[in-house]
């Protein structure tokens, strides 16, 4: 049971780390970068969340 709890916590930490990395990359994009990509920052964050958490 404790092993399951540790594995769950490790998984959650790793997912949060991955999401934060993606969110920071998205936040670092300038408005011009977003325009060049024809992208919306909020939509990109939603996709990043979905990619990490399913």
VEXKEZA-585359 format. One record per atom (N, C-alpha, C, O): x, y, z. Coordinates in pm, whole numbers, padded with zeros to 5 digits, always signed. Example, Ala and Ser with C-alpha at 12.3 -4.5 7.8 and 13.67 -1.06 7.14 Angstrom:
<rs>
+01319-00569+00780+01230-00450+00780+01320-00330+00780+01424-00332+00846+01285-00225+00708+01367-00106+00714+01290+00003+00787+01341+00114+00804
</rs>
This chain:
<rs>
+00082-00119+00000+00000+00000+00000+00087+00126+00000+00059+00221-00073+00190+00126+00082+00279+00242+00085+00352+00257-00047+00373+00369-00094+00389+00145-00109+00454+00151-00240+00363+00213-00343+00408+00289-00428+00234+00181-00337+00136+00240-00429+00126+00390-00408+00118+00467-00504+00125+00431-00283+00115+00573-00251+00240+00647-00300+00229+00757-00355+00355+00589-00281+00480+00651-00327+00482+00658-00479+00522+00760-00536+00440+00551-00545+00437+00550-00691+00339+00655-00744+00369+00724-00841+00223+00667-00679+00124+00766-00719+00181+00907-00703+00167+00991-00793+00244+00934-00589+00302+01066-00565+00412+01096-00666+00421+01207-00717+00495+00998-00694+00603+01017-00792+00545+01048-00930+00595+01136-01000+00440+00977-00969+00375+00999-01098+00317+01140-01106+00333+01208-01207+00250+01184-00999+00190+01317-00997+00297+01427-01004+00280+01528-01073+00407+01406-00933+00517+01503-00935+00576+01512-01074+00603+01621-01124+00597+01398-01137+00654+01396-01272+00560+01463-01373+00605+01537-01461+00431+01436-01361+00335+01500-01451+00334+01651-01431+00330+01727-01528+00337+01696-01305+00337+01838-01277+00464+01903-01331+00459+02013-01386+00577+01835-01316+00704+01886-01368+00696+01901-01521+00740+02002-01576+00641+01801-01588+00627+01807-01735+00534+01920-01777+00563+01994-01871+00421+01933-01706+00327+02040-01741+00390+02177-01719+00377+02266-01802+00459+02193-01608+00524+02322-01580+00628+02356-01686+00641+02472-01726+00701+02255-01732+00801+02278-01837+00732+02328-01964+00777+02425-02025+00624+02260-02003+00551+02302-02123+00489+02440-02105+00494+02523-02197+00430+02466-01989+00368+02595-01963+00471+02707-01967+00442+02815-02018+00590+02682-01915+00695+02784-01921+00740+02810-02064+00767+02924-02101+00749+02706-02143+00784+02725-02284+00678+02808-02355+00711+02897-02433+00552+02778-02329+00443+02853-02391+00444+02998-02342+00424+03090-02422+00468+03019-02214+00472+03155-02159+00587+03236-02218+00579+03359-02226+00693+03169-02257+00809+03241-02310+00789+03287-02454+00869+03366-02505+00685+03240-02520+00659+03282-02658+00609+03426-02660+00522+03464-02582+00664+03503-02749+00619+03641-02763+00489+03644-02844+00448+03544-02903+00426+03760-02843+00304+03776-02922+00334+03754-03070+00252+03699-03144+00451+03797-03112+00489+03778-03253+00505+03629-03284+00462+03582-03389+00570+03555-03192+00584+03410-03211+00447+03345-03224+00425+03261-03311+00355+03385-03136+00220+03329-03141+00151+03363-03272+00083+03279-03331+00170+03485-03318+00109+03525-03445+00169+03445-03560+00097+03402-03650+00300+03426-03557+00365+03347-03662+00314+03203-03664+00300+03142-03770+00286+03151-03545+00235+03014-03534+00084+03006-03554+00026+02898-03564+00021+03125-03560-00125+03133-03564-00185+03054-03447-00275+02972-03463-00131+03083-03329-00168+03007-03210-00224+03099-03102-00199+03219-03100-00300+03038-03013-00356+03106-02898-00292+03045-02773-00291+02923-02758-00241+03129-02685-00170+03081-02567-00260+02992-02480-00216+02888-02431-00383+03032-02461-00476+02954-02380-00503+02817-02440-00508+02716-02369-00519+02813-02570-00543+02686-02639-00420+02596-02629-00431+02475-02611-00304+02656-02640-00181+02578-02626-00168+02520-02486-00126+02405-02469-00206+02597-02385-00201+02547-02247-00301+02432-02227-00271+02335-02158-00418+02444-02288-00517+02335-02278-00464+02207-02341-00481+02098-02286-00399+02221-02456-00341+02104-02523-00227+02044-02439-00213+01922-02430-00147+02130-02380-00037+02081-02295-00094+02004-02176-00043+01898-02141-00198+02058-02115-00261+01990-02001-00315+01854-02041-00296+01754-01972-00383+01852-02156-00441+01727-02205-00332+01626-02238-00348+01506-02214-00221+01673-02295-00111+01583-02329-00050+01520-02204-00019+01400-02203-00034+01600-02100+00030+01550-01978-00065+01466-01894-00028+01357-01848-00185+01514-01873-00277+01449-01780-00379+01356-01848-00449+01279-01782-00387+01366-01978-00478+01277-02050-00618+01324-02061-00702+01255-02120
</rs>
